[in-house]
Protein backbone atom coordinates (compact mmCIF):
# COMPACT_ATOMS: atom_id res chain seq x y z
CA UNK A 1 0.00 0.00 0.00
CA UNK A 2 2.80 2.42 0.92
CA UNK A 3 4.42 1.82 -2.48
CA UNK A 4 1.33 3.11 -4.25
CA UNK A 5 1.17 6.19 -2.00
CA UNK A 6 4.77 6.98 -2.92
CA UNK A 7 3.87 6.30 -6.56
CA UNK A 8 1.33 9.14 -6.48
CA UNK A 9 3.57 11.45 -4.45
CA UNK A 10 6.34 10.78 -6.95
CA UNK A 11 4.43 12.60 -9.67
CA UNK A 12 3.98 15.63 -7.40
CA UNK A 13 7.70 15.73 -6.63
CA UNK A 14 8.56 15.16 -10.29
CA UNK A 15 6.58 18.08 -11.67
CA UNK A 16 7.62 20.39 -8.85
CA UNK A 17 11.24 19.39 -9.28
CA UNK A 18 11.08 19.95 -13.03
CA UNK A 19 9.74 23.48 -12.57
CA UNK A 20 12.38 24.31 -9.97
CA UNK A 21 15.16 22.85 -12.11
CA UNK A 22 14.17 24.73 -15.26
CA UNK A 23 13.90 28.02 -13.36
CA UNK A 24 17.21 27.48 -11.58
CA UNK A 25 19.06 26.37 -14.72
CA UNK A 26 17.80 29.32 -16.74
CA UNK A 27 18.84 31.67 -13.93
CA UNK A 28 22.32 30.16 -13.82
CA UNK A 29 22.57 30.50 -17.61
CA UNK A 30 21.93 34.25 -17.38
CA UNK A 31 24.00 34.82 -14.26
CA UNK A 32 27.09 32.93 -15.49
CA UNK A 33 26.68 34.11 -19.10
CA UNK A 34 26.08 30.58 -20.38
CA UNK A 35 23.64 29.69 -23.14
CA UNK A 36 20.52 27.65 -22.40
CA UNK A 37 21.83 24.94 -24.74
CA UNK A 38 25.01 24.51 -22.70
CA UNK A 39 23.05 24.37 -19.43
CA UNK A 40 20.74 21.75 -20.96
CA UNK A 41 23.67 19.66 -22.17
CA UNK A 42 25.40 19.66 -18.77
CA UNK A 43 23.67 20.59 -15.49
CA UNK A 44 20.12 19.65 -16.47
CA UNK A 45 21.17 16.58 -18.49
CA UNK A 46 23.29 15.22 -15.64
CA UNK A 47 20.66 15.98 -13.01
CA UNK A 48 17.83 14.34 -14.91
CA UNK A 49 20.04 11.33 -15.72
CA UNK A 50 20.65 10.61 -12.03
CA UNK A 51 17.79 8.05 -11.81
CA UNK A 52 19.31 6.07 -14.72
CA UNK A 53 22.73 6.32 -13.08
CA UNK A 54 21.46 5.05 -9.71
CA UNK A 55 19.47 2.17 -11.21
CA UNK A 56 22.24 1.05 -13.59
CA UNK A 57 25.07 1.30 -11.07
CA UNK A 58 23.11 -0.57 -8.40
CA UNK A 59 22.01 -3.20 -10.93
CA UNK A 60 25.57 -3.67 -12.22
CA UNK A 61 27.03 -3.94 -8.72
CA UNK A 62 24.45 -6.63 -7.87
CA UNK A 63 25.11 -8.54 -11.09
CA UNK A 64 21.74 -7.63 -12.66
CA UNK A 65 23.52 -6.65 -15.86
CA UNK A 66 20.52 -7.07 -18.14
CA UNK A 67 18.66 -4.39 -16.21
CA UNK A 68 21.69 -2.09 -16.31
CA UNK A 69 21.92 -2.24 -20.11
CA UNK A 70 18.18 -2.36 -20.77
CA UNK A 71 17.59 0.69 -18.59
CA UNK A 72 20.05 2.79 -20.60
CA UNK A 73 18.93 1.63 -24.05
CA UNK A 74 15.25 1.88 -23.20
CA UNK A 75 15.73 5.34 -21.67
CA UNK A 76 17.43 6.65 -24.82
CA UNK A 77 14.61 5.34 -27.00
CA UNK A 78 12.03 6.90 -24.66
CA UNK A 79 13.96 10.19 -24.60
CA UNK A 80 14.10 10.58 -28.36
CA UNK A 81 10.69 9.27 -29.41
CA UNK A 82 8.43 10.12 -26.46
CA UNK A 83 10.02 13.18 -24.86
CA UNK A 84 10.89 15.05 -28.05
CA UNK A 85 7.57 13.92 -29.54
CA UNK A 86 5.55 15.34 -26.64
CA UNK A 87 7.69 18.49 -26.43
CA UNK A 88 7.20 19.13 -30.16
CA UNK A 89 3.44 18.71 -29.82
CA UNK A 90 3.43 21.33 -27.07
CA UNK A 91 5.68 23.72 -29.01
CA UNK A 92 7.55 23.16 -32.33
CA UNK A 93 11.24 22.80 -31.49
CA UNK A 94 13.79 24.81 -33.47
CA UNK A 95 17.20 23.11 -33.72
CA UNK A 96 20.36 25.16 -33.45
CA UNK A 97 23.11 24.73 -36.03
CA UNK A 98 25.45 23.17 -33.43
CA UNK A 99 22.73 20.70 -32.43
CA UNK A 100 22.20 19.62 -36.05
CA UNK A 101 25.86 19.43 -37.02
CA UNK A 102 27.59 18.31 -33.82
CA UNK A 103 25.44 17.07 -30.92
CA UNK A 104 23.08 14.80 -32.89
CA UNK A 105 25.92 13.26 -34.99
CA UNK A 106 27.89 12.79 -31.77
CA UNK A 107 24.95 10.87 -30.29
CA UNK A 108 24.99 8.61 -33.38
CA UNK A 109 28.70 8.03 -32.76
CA UNK A 110 27.86 7.01 -29.19
CA UNK A 111 25.46 4.30 -30.40
CA UNK A 112 27.97 3.07 -32.99
CA UNK A 113 30.68 2.91 -30.31
CA UNK A 114 28.53 0.77 -27.99
CA UNK A 115 27.56 -1.53 -30.87
CA UNK A 116 31.21 -1.99 -31.85
CA UNK A 117 32.44 -2.54 -28.29
CA UNK A 118 29.67 -4.93 -27.24
CA UNK A 119 29.50 -7.24 -30.28
CA UNK A 120 32.75 -9.04 -29.54
CA UNK A 121 31.76 -12.36 -31.14
CA UNK A 122 30.72 -10.71 -34.38
CA UNK A 123 33.67 -8.33 -34.72
CA UNK A 124 36.50 -9.96 -32.80
CA UNK A 125 35.71 -13.66 -32.60
CA UNK A 126 35.42 -13.59 -28.78
CA UNK A 127 33.46 -16.23 -26.90
CA UNK A 128 30.94 -13.81 -25.41
CA UNK A 129 29.41 -10.44 -26.28
CA UNK A 130 29.51 -7.66 -23.73
CA UNK A 131 31.11 -4.51 -22.38
CA UNK A 132 34.31 -5.20 -20.45
CA UNK A 133 35.92 -2.94 -17.87
CA UNK A 134 38.26 -1.75 -20.63
CA UNK A 135 35.25 -0.91 -22.81
CA UNK A 136 33.81 1.04 -19.90
CA UNK A 137 36.97 3.13 -19.69
CA UNK A 138 36.77 3.81 -23.44
CA UNK A 139 33.21 5.08 -23.03
CA UNK A 140 34.31 7.30 -20.15
CA UNK A 141 37.06 8.77 -22.37
CA UNK A 142 34.40 9.60 -24.96
CA UNK A 143 32.45 11.25 -22.15
CA UNK A 144 35.46 13.45 -21.32
CA UNK A 145 35.67 14.48 -25.00
CA UNK A 146 31.99 15.46 -24.89
CA UNK A 147 32.55 17.48 -21.72
CA UNK A 148 35.53 19.24 -23.32
CA UNK A 149 33.36 20.15 -26.31
CA UNK A 150 30.64 21.47 -24.01
CA UNK A 151 33.17 23.58 -22.12
CA UNK A 152 34.29 25.04 -25.44
CA UNK A 153 30.67 25.78 -26.34
CA UNK A 154 30.20 27.66 -23.09
CA UNK A 155 33.15 29.87 -23.95
CA UNK A 156 31.78 30.70 -27.41
CA UNK A 157 28.03 31.08 -26.87
CA UNK A 158 26.31 33.89 -25.02
CA UNK A 159 22.71 34.03 -23.82
CA UNK A 160 20.12 36.12 -25.61
CA UNK A 161 19.71 39.77 -24.64
CA UNK A 162 17.34 40.23 -21.73
CA UNK A 163 16.06 43.14 -19.71
CA UNK A 164 15.39 41.00 -16.67
CA UNK A 165 17.39 41.67 -13.52
CA UNK A 166 20.26 39.26 -12.95
CA UNK A 167 19.05 36.53 -10.60
CA UNK A 168 20.57 35.65 -7.24
CA UNK A 169 23.04 32.81 -7.81
CA UNK A 170 22.50 31.26 -4.38
CA UNK A 171 18.73 31.20 -4.86
CA UNK A 172 19.17 29.66 -8.32
CA UNK A 173 21.47 27.02 -6.86
CA UNK A 174 18.92 26.24 -4.15
CA UNK A 175 16.22 25.79 -6.80
CA UNK A 176 18.43 23.45 -8.79
CA UNK A 177 19.28 21.44 -5.68
CA UNK A 178 15.66 21.12 -4.57
CA UNK A 179 14.64 20.34 -8.15
CA UNK A 180 17.18 17.53 -8.42
CA UNK A 181 16.05 16.07 -5.09
CA UNK A 182 12.44 16.13 -6.24
CA UNK A 183 13.32 14.59 -9.60
CA UNK A 184 15.40 11.78 -8.16
CA UNK A 185 13.00 10.87 -5.32
CA UNK A 186 9.96 11.22 -7.55
CA UNK A 187 11.54 9.12 -10.28
CA UNK A 188 12.55 6.36 -7.87
CA UNK A 189 9.13 6.21 -6.19
CA UNK A 190 7.37 6.09 -9.54
CA UNK A 191 9.64 3.29 -10.76
CA UNK A 192 9.08 1.25 -7.58
CA UNK A 193 5.33 1.53 -7.91
CA UNK A 194 5.33 0.86 -11.65
CA UNK A 195 7.55 -2.22 -11.32
CA UNK A 196 5.29 -3.65 -8.62
CA UNK A 197 2.22 -3.07 -10.78
CA UNK A 198 3.91 -4.62 -13.82
CA UNK A 199 4.98 -7.66 -11.78
CA UNK A 200 1.42 -8.18 -10.56
CA UNK A 201 0.30 -8.07 -14.21
CA UNK A 202 2.76 -10.85 -15.11
CA UNK A 203 4.94 -8.81 -17.49
CA UNK A 204 8.42 -10.28 -18.07
CA UNK A 205 11.50 -8.66 -16.51
CA UNK A 206 12.95 -7.92 -19.95
CA UNK A 207 9.90 -5.91 -20.93
CA UNK A 208 9.92 -4.18 -17.53
CA UNK A 209 13.57 -3.17 -17.97
CA UNK A 210 13.10 -1.78 -21.47
CA UNK A 211 9.76 -0.08 -20.83
CA UNK A 212 8.59 0.49 -17.24
CA UNK A 213 12.01 1.04 -15.64
CA UNK A 214 13.35 2.92 -18.66
CA UNK A 215 10.27 5.14 -18.87
CA UNK A 216 10.23 5.67 -15.12
CA UNK A 217 13.85 6.78 -14.94
CA UNK A 218 13.25 9.03 -17.98
CA UNK A 219 10.30 10.82 -16.39
CA UNK A 220 12.58 13.62 -15.09
CA UNK A 221 13.73 14.30 -18.67
CA UNK A 222 10.09 14.23 -19.83
CA UNK A 223 8.92 16.66 -17.15
CA UNK A 224 11.90 18.99 -17.60
CA UNK A 225 11.75 19.09 -21.42
CA UNK A 226 7.95 19.48 -21.47
CA UNK A 227 8.11 22.39 -19.04
CA UNK A 228 11.00 23.95 -20.96
CA UNK A 229 9.20 23.62 -24.30
CA UNK A 230 5.98 25.02 -22.88
CA UNK A 231 7.84 28.06 -21.57
CA UNK A 232 9.61 28.62 -24.89
CA UNK A 233 13.05 27.28 -23.89
CA UNK A 234 13.42 25.07 -26.98
CA UNK A 235 17.23 24.98 -26.69
CA UNK A 236 16.94 23.66 -23.14
CA UNK A 237 14.33 21.05 -24.12
CA UNK A 238 16.39 19.63 -27.01
CA UNK A 239 19.72 20.00 -25.21
CA UNK A 240 18.33 18.12 -22.21
CA UNK A 241 17.35 15.10 -24.35
CA UNK A 242 20.51 14.98 -26.48
CA UNK A 243 22.71 15.59 -23.45
CA UNK A 244 20.91 12.93 -21.40
CA UNK A 245 21.31 10.37 -24.19
CA UNK A 246 25.04 11.05 -24.34
CA UNK A 247 25.31 10.90 -20.55
CA UNK A 248 23.42 7.59 -20.53
CA UNK A 249 25.69 5.87 -23.04
CA UNK A 250 29.11 7.36 -22.32
CA UNK A 251 28.89 7.99 -18.57
CA UNK A 252 26.31 5.56 -17.15
CA UNK A 253 27.27 2.55 -19.29
CA UNK A 254 30.92 3.53 -18.83
CA UNK A 255 30.62 3.59 -15.04
CA UNK A 256 28.50 0.42 -14.99
CA UNK A 257 30.92 -1.57 -17.18
CA UNK A 258 33.90 -0.29 -15.19
CA UNK A 259 32.30 -1.63 -11.98
CA UNK A 260 31.14 -4.94 -13.46
CA UNK A 261 31.47 -6.40 -17.01
CA UNK A 262 28.08 -6.19 -18.74
CA UNK A 263 27.13 -9.24 -20.85
CA UNK A 264 25.33 -8.24 -24.03
CA UNK A 265 22.41 -10.16 -25.50
CA UNK A 266 22.10 -10.27 -29.30
CA UNK A 267 18.51 -9.05 -29.04
CA UNK A 268 19.80 -5.73 -27.71
CA UNK A 269 21.12 -5.00 -31.21
CA UNK A 270 17.50 -4.32 -32.16
CA UNK A 271 17.30 -1.69 -29.41
CA UNK A 272 20.58 -0.15 -30.57
CA UNK A 273 19.19 -0.11 -34.09
CA UNK A 274 16.07 1.74 -32.94
CA UNK A 275 18.23 4.33 -31.16
CA UNK A 276 20.41 4.78 -34.25
CA UNK A 277 17.44 5.09 -36.61
CA UNK A 278 15.83 7.61 -34.25
CA UNK A 279 19.02 9.65 -34.35
CA UNK A 280 19.06 9.52 -38.15
CA UNK A 281 15.45 10.72 -38.14
CA UNK A 282 16.42 13.69 -35.94
CA UNK A 283 19.30 14.39 -38.29
CA UNK A 284 16.84 14.48 -41.19
CA UNK A 285 14.54 16.82 -39.28
CA UNK A 286 17.56 19.01 -38.70
CA UNK A 287 17.65 19.74 -42.44
CA UNK A 288 14.48 21.81 -41.86
CA UNK A 289 15.92 23.28 -38.69
CA UNK A 290 12.97 22.27 -36.51
CA UNK A 291 10.85 19.44 -35.13
CA UNK A 292 7.28 20.30 -36.09
CA UNK A 293 4.12 19.08 -34.38
CA UNK A 294 3.61 16.61 -37.23
CA UNK A 295 7.13 15.28 -36.76
CA UNK A 296 6.47 14.99 -33.03
CA UNK A 297 3.43 12.83 -33.76
CA UNK A 298 5.57 10.62 -36.02
CA UNK A 299 8.04 10.11 -33.17
CA UNK A 300 5.24 9.05 -30.82
CA UNK A 301 3.84 6.61 -33.38
CA UNK A 302 7.29 5.07 -33.86
CA UNK A 303 7.51 4.45 -30.12
CA UNK A 304 4.13 2.75 -30.28
CA UNK A 305 5.50 0.48 -33.00
CA UNK A 306 8.55 -0.30 -30.86
CA UNK A 307 6.34 -1.25 -27.92
CA UNK A 308 4.28 -3.51 -30.17
CA UNK A 309 7.49 -5.25 -31.25
CA UNK A 310 8.52 -5.82 -27.62
CA UNK A 311 5.16 -7.24 -26.66
CA UNK A 312 5.16 -9.61 -29.62
CA UNK A 313 8.74 -10.87 -29.17
CA UNK A 314 9.60 -10.60 -25.48
CA UNK A 315 6.50 -11.33 -23.44
Secondary structure, 3 states (H helix, E strand, C coil): CHHHHHHHHHHHHHHHHHHHHHHHHHHHHHHCCCCHHHHHHHHHHHHHCHHHHHHHHHHHHCCCHHHHHHHHHHHHHHHHHHHHHHHHHHCCEECCHHHHHHHHHHHHHHHHHHHHHHCHHHHHCCCCCEECHHHHHHHHHHHHHHHHHHHHHHHHCCCCCCCCCCCCHHHHHHHHHHHHHHHHHHHHHHHHHHHHHHHHCCCCHHHHHHHHHHHHHHHHHHHHHHHHHHCCCHHHHHHHHHHHHHHHHHHHHHHHHHHCCEECCCCHHHHHHHHHHHHHHHHHHHCCCEECHHHHHHHHHHHHHHHHHHHHHHC
